[in-house]
Amino acid sequence: MRLPEFSRRAVLGGTSASVLALPAASAGPTPVPPSVAESNAAAPFKRWLYLNAKIERLQTRWAQLESWLAREHSWFQLSPAEQQALPWAQELRDIDGCLDLLFEKRDEVLEALPTHGSAALEMIAAKLEVAERLIWAADHPEAHALVSGSRQDILTLIEAV
Protein backbone atom coordinates (compact mmCIF):
# COMPACT_ATOMS: atom_id res chain seq x y z
CA MET A 1 0.00 0.00 0.00
CA ARG A 2 1.34 3.43 -0.89
CA LEU A 3 1.65 6.02 1.83
CA PRO A 4 -0.08 9.35 1.27
CA GLU A 5 2.06 12.34 0.34
CA PHE A 6 2.86 14.80 3.09
CA SER A 7 1.11 18.12 2.81
CA ARG A 8 2.98 21.32 3.60
CA ARG A 9 0.67 21.81 6.59
CA ALA A 10 1.49 18.34 7.96
CA VAL A 11 5.23 18.90 7.57
CA LEU A 12 5.09 22.30 9.29
CA GLY A 13 2.81 20.96 12.02
CA GLY A 14 5.05 17.97 12.61
CA THR A 15 8.10 20.21 12.84
CA SER A 16 6.36 22.44 15.38
CA ALA A 17 5.22 19.47 17.43
CA SER A 18 8.72 18.01 17.56
CA VAL A 19 10.12 21.31 18.84
CA LEU A 20 7.49 21.43 21.57
CA ALA A 21 8.30 17.88 22.61
CA LEU A 22 12.00 18.56 23.23
CA PRO A 23 13.19 17.94 26.82
CA ALA A 24 14.17 20.91 28.94
CA ALA A 25 17.78 22.07 28.57
CA SER A 26 18.36 21.65 32.32
CA ALA A 27 17.70 17.92 32.06
CA GLY A 28 21.16 17.43 30.53
CA PRO A 29 22.09 15.70 27.32
CA THR A 30 20.17 12.56 26.47
CA PRO A 31 22.40 9.70 25.35
CA VAL A 32 21.78 8.67 21.75
CA PRO A 33 21.56 4.91 21.20
CA PRO A 34 24.09 3.65 18.62
CA SER A 35 21.33 2.55 16.21
CA VAL A 36 19.86 6.07 16.21
CA ALA A 37 23.31 7.62 15.70
CA GLU A 38 23.92 5.27 12.77
CA SER A 39 20.51 6.16 11.29
CA ASN A 40 21.30 9.87 11.63
CA ALA A 41 24.67 9.37 9.91
CA ALA A 42 22.96 7.74 6.93
CA ALA A 43 20.17 10.35 6.79
CA PRO A 44 21.69 12.54 4.03
CA PHE A 45 22.15 9.49 1.80
CA LYS A 46 18.63 8.31 2.53
CA ARG A 47 17.36 11.80 1.64
CA TRP A 48 19.07 11.54 -1.77
CA LEU A 49 17.61 8.06 -2.27
CA TYR A 50 14.13 9.35 -1.34
CA LEU A 51 14.39 12.20 -3.85
CA ASN A 52 15.71 9.85 -6.52
CA ALA A 53 12.85 7.39 -5.96
CA LYS A 54 10.33 10.21 -6.19
CA ILE A 55 11.91 11.35 -9.48
CA GLU A 56 11.75 7.80 -10.85
CA ARG A 57 8.06 7.50 -9.92
CA LEU A 58 7.25 10.80 -11.65
CA GLN A 59 9.25 9.82 -14.74
CA THR A 60 7.35 6.54 -14.89
CA ARG A 61 4.02 8.37 -14.60
CA TRP A 62 5.13 10.79 -17.33
CA ALA A 63 6.02 7.90 -19.65
CA GLN A 64 2.72 6.11 -18.99
CA LEU A 65 0.68 9.25 -19.59
CA GLU A 66 2.60 10.20 -22.72
CA SER A 67 2.25 6.67 -24.13
CA TRP A 68 -1.48 6.74 -23.45
CA LEU A 69 -1.81 10.18 -25.07
CA ALA A 70 0.13 8.97 -28.12
CA ARG A 71 -2.04 5.88 -28.44
CA GLU A 72 -5.44 7.43 -27.66
CA HIS A 73 -5.04 10.99 -28.95
CA SER A 74 -2.19 10.86 -31.51
CA TRP A 75 -0.21 13.13 -29.19
CA PHE A 76 2.83 13.46 -31.43
CA GLN A 77 0.77 14.46 -34.45
CA LEU A 78 -0.94 17.30 -32.57
CA SER A 79 0.26 20.87 -32.69
CA PRO A 80 1.50 22.39 -29.40
CA ALA A 81 -1.78 24.32 -29.10
CA GLU A 82 -3.81 21.14 -29.62
CA GLN A 83 -1.69 19.31 -27.08
CA GLN A 84 -2.22 22.05 -24.51
CA ALA A 85 -5.99 21.91 -25.11
CA LEU A 86 -6.16 18.33 -23.87
CA PRO A 87 -6.93 18.11 -20.14
CA TRP A 88 -4.09 15.62 -19.54
CA ALA A 89 -1.49 18.11 -20.70
CA GLN A 90 -1.83 19.87 -17.35
CA GLU A 91 -0.63 16.75 -15.53
CA LEU A 92 2.41 16.61 -17.83
CA ARG A 93 3.17 20.27 -17.02
CA ASP A 94 2.73 19.58 -13.31
CA ILE A 95 5.09 16.63 -13.49
CA ASP A 96 7.59 18.79 -15.41
CA GLY A 97 7.53 21.43 -12.69
CA CYS A 98 7.91 18.86 -9.92
CA LEU A 99 10.78 17.17 -11.72
CA ASP A 100 12.64 20.45 -12.20
CA LEU A 101 12.41 21.16 -8.48
CA LEU A 102 13.34 17.61 -7.47
CA PHE A 103 16.36 17.55 -9.82
CA GLU A 104 17.65 20.73 -8.17
CA LYS A 105 17.10 19.37 -4.65
CA ARG A 106 18.69 16.03 -5.49
CA ASP A 107 21.74 17.75 -6.99
CA GLU A 108 22.10 19.96 -3.90
CA VAL A 109 21.93 16.93 -1.61
CA LEU A 110 24.44 15.03 -3.77
CA GLU A 111 26.94 17.91 -3.64
CA ALA A 112 26.72 17.96 0.17
CA LEU A 113 27.15 14.20 0.70
CA PRO A 114 30.34 13.26 2.51
CA THR A 115 32.68 11.15 0.38
CA HIS A 116 34.75 9.73 3.23
CA GLY A 117 34.76 9.38 6.99
CA SER A 118 31.95 6.82 7.28
CA ALA A 119 32.08 5.29 10.75
CA ALA A 120 28.91 3.19 10.63
CA LEU A 121 28.17 0.23 8.38
CA GLU A 122 24.66 1.59 7.74
CA MET A 123 26.19 4.83 6.42
CA ILE A 124 28.57 2.92 4.15
CA ALA A 125 25.66 0.82 2.82
CA ALA A 126 23.62 3.96 2.16
CA LYS A 127 26.60 5.60 0.42
CA LEU A 128 26.99 2.52 -1.79
CA GLU A 129 23.27 2.56 -2.58
CA VAL A 130 23.61 6.13 -3.86
CA ALA A 131 26.65 5.09 -5.93
CA GLU A 132 24.67 2.12 -7.24
CA ARG A 133 21.94 4.49 -8.50
CA LEU A 134 24.49 6.87 -10.03
CA ILE A 135 26.19 4.10 -12.02
CA TRP A 136 23.99 2.91 -14.85
CA ALA A 137 24.12 -0.88 -15.09
CA ALA A 138 23.69 -0.74 -18.88
CA ASP A 139 26.70 1.56 -19.27
CA HIS A 140 29.03 0.02 -16.67
CA PRO A 141 27.77 -3.47 -15.77
CA GLU A 142 30.98 -4.53 -14.01
CA ALA A 143 31.22 -1.40 -11.83
CA HIS A 144 27.50 -1.56 -11.04
CA ALA A 145 27.79 -5.23 -10.04
CA LEU A 146 30.78 -4.50 -7.78
CA VAL A 147 29.02 -1.65 -5.99
CA SER A 148 25.75 -3.57 -5.71
CA GLY A 149 27.51 -6.68 -4.41
CA SER A 150 29.52 -4.66 -1.89
CA ARG A 151 26.33 -3.06 -0.58
CA GLN A 152 24.68 -6.46 -0.23
CA ASP A 153 27.75 -7.77 1.63
CA ILE A 154 27.59 -4.85 4.08
CA LEU A 155 23.85 -5.39 4.63
CA THR A 156 24.60 -9.03 5.42
CA LEU A 157 27.22 -7.89 7.96
CA ILE A 158 24.73 -5.49 9.54
CA GLU A 159 22.16 -8.27 9.93
CA ALA A 160 24.78 -10.55 11.50
CA VAL A 161 25.67 -8.00 14.18
CORDAZI-V973219 format. One record per helix or strand of 3 or more residues. SS is the DSSP state (H for helix, E for strand). FROM is the first residue (numbers start at 1). TO is the last residue. If there is no record, write none. Layout:
SS/FROM/TO + SS/FROM/TO
This chain:
H/8/20 + H/25/27 + H/34/73 + H/75/77 + H/80/85 + H/89/112 + H/121/134 + H/141/160
